[in-house]
Amino acid sequence: MSGKHINAKQYWRANLRLMAILLAIWALVSFGAGIVFAEALNQFRIGGFKLGFYFAQQGSIYVFVLLTFYYAWRMNRLERELDLHED
């Protein structure tokens, strides 16, 4: 196998692993914090709103945006590490 082919396999393995991890975080935050853990989170307040409501409405959006930026940053770094980046 050529070096590029090995790098491409490593890239896709790392990419799929990262996507699975970020998808799990996304599911936990959106489903978990907004629905499953809402009662426990509602004991705390942010800006006068119950924390469960806040996570369901605002907090999860912030987490999703941060996950998107992290994914872009991590994939750029991985492409440089495996010498697959575009100049």
C-alpha positions, -999 to 999 in steps of 0.1 A, spaced: 0 0 0 11 35 -7 17 61 20 -12 82 8 -35 52 10 -24 44 45 -29 80 55 -63 81 40 -74 50 60 -60 66 92 -78 98 83 -112 81 78 -108 60 109 -100 91 130 -128 111 113 -154 84 120 -142 81 156 -144 118 162 -178 120 146 -191 92 168 -178 110 200 -192 143 190 -225 128 180 -227 111 215 -220 144 231 -247 161 210 -272 134 219 -264 136 256 -267 174 256 -299 176 235 -318 146 248 -302 143 282 -300 178 295 -333 189 279 -354 159 288 -339 132 309 -320 153 334 -344 183 333 -359 177 368 -325 175 384 -312 205 365 -343 226 374 -331 229 409 -306 254 397 -313 288 380 -294 309 354 -307 344 348 -339 336 365 -346 305 343 -345 270 355 -314 252 343 -333 224 326 -353 249 305 -321 269 298 -303 239 285 -332 228 263 -335 263 248 -301 280 248 -274 258 263 -277 230 238 -274 255 209 -241 268 224 -228 233 228 -237 224 192 -218 255 179 -188 247 200 -188 211 187 -189 224 151 -159 246 157 -140 219 175 -147 194 147 -134 219 121 -103 226 142 -95 190 149 -100 179 113 -76 206 101 -50 195 126 -55 158 116 -51 166 79 -18 184 87 -6 155 108 -13 130 80 -1 153 53 -35 153 36 -41 190 38 -49 213 9 -25 242 3 
